[in-house]
Amino acid sequence: MQRLSSVLTRVRAETKSAKDPRTIFREFLAHLAGAHRKPAARRAAPKPPPRKRSAKRAK
């Protein structure tokens, strides 16, 4: 619902610049179509290199 509100806000701002209403509606439909797609799978973050062990001190 929040995404719809933000899109409508952008559409209202764009209408002030006298864009073609059909173009705006097509963009709105494109946003809606994008909302139904599954999000892309995220890649796992690379593991940091293993730490080197510190040298043991002699007593």
RODO-2510 file (C-alpha; in nm, 4 decimals, decimal comma):
residues 59
     n   res          X          Y          Z
     1     m     0,0000     0,0000     0,0000
     2     q     0,2881     0,2329     0,0786
     3     r     0,4399     0,1643    -0,2633
     4     l     0,1091     0,2488    -0,4321
     5     s     0,0967     0,5744    -0,2387
     6     s     0,4503     0,6668    -0,3429
     7     v     0,3752     0,5873    -0,7096
     8     l     0,0604     0,7966    -0,7011
     9     t     0,2556     1,0827    -0,5445
    10     r     0,5078     1,0643    -0,8278
    11     v     0,2278     1,0505    -1,0826
    12     r     0,0669     1,3611    -0,9349
    13     a     0,3996     1,5432    -0,9468
    14     e     0,4501     1,4396    -1,3089
    15     t     0,1065     1,5593    -1,4174
    16     k     0,2051     1,9103    -1,3176
    17     s     0,4732     1,9010    -1,5878
    18     a     0,1987     1,8276    -1,8488
    19     k     0,2997     1,4715    -1,9430
    20     d     0,0679     1,2617    -2,1539
    21     p    -0,1823     1,0881    -1,9182
    22     r    -0,1556     0,7624    -2,1154
    23     t     0,2194     0,7546    -2,0620
    24     i     0,1752     0,8057    -1,6901
    25     f    -0,0846     0,5290    -1,6738
    26     r     0,1466     0,2903    -1,8617
    27     e     0,4273     0,3681    -1,6164
    28     f     0,1892     0,3018    -1,3281
    29     l     0,0918    -0,0347    -1,4783
    30     a     0,4593    -0,1186    -1,5237
    31     h     0,5136    -0,0509    -1,1521
    32     l     0,2234    -0,2782    -1,0650
    33     a     0,3535    -0,5539    -1,2932
    34     g     0,6945    -0,5255    -1,1266
    35     a     0,5371    -0,5698    -0,7838
    36     h     0,4119    -0,9178    -0,8776
    37     r     0,7527    -1,0474    -0,9831
    38     k     0,9542    -1,2544    -0,7419
    39     p     1,2524    -1,0697    -0,5960
    40     a     1,5902    -1,1761    -0,7310
    41     a     1,7799    -1,4245    -0,5164
    42     r     2,0430    -1,2586    -0,3047
    43     r     2,3971    -1,3814    -0,3200
    44     a     2,5625    -1,4885     0,0007
    45     a     2,8170    -1,2437     0,1357
    46     p     3,1756    -1,3595     0,0797
    47     k     3,3384    -1,5063     0,3871
    48     p     3,6292    -1,3121     0,5357
    49     p     3,9694    -1,4819     0,5099
    50     p     4,0626    -1,6961     0,8121
    51     r     4,2635    -1,5219     1,0830
    52     k     4,6238    -1,6149     1,1382
    53     r     4,6999    -1,7526     1,4819
    54     s     4,9358    -1,5449     1,6883
    55     a     5,2765    -1,6918     1,7699
    56     k     5,3065    -1,8528     2,1094
    57     r     5,5256    -1,6711     2,3551
    58     a     5,8119    -1,8512     2,5284
    59     k     5,8026    -1,8496     2,9063
***
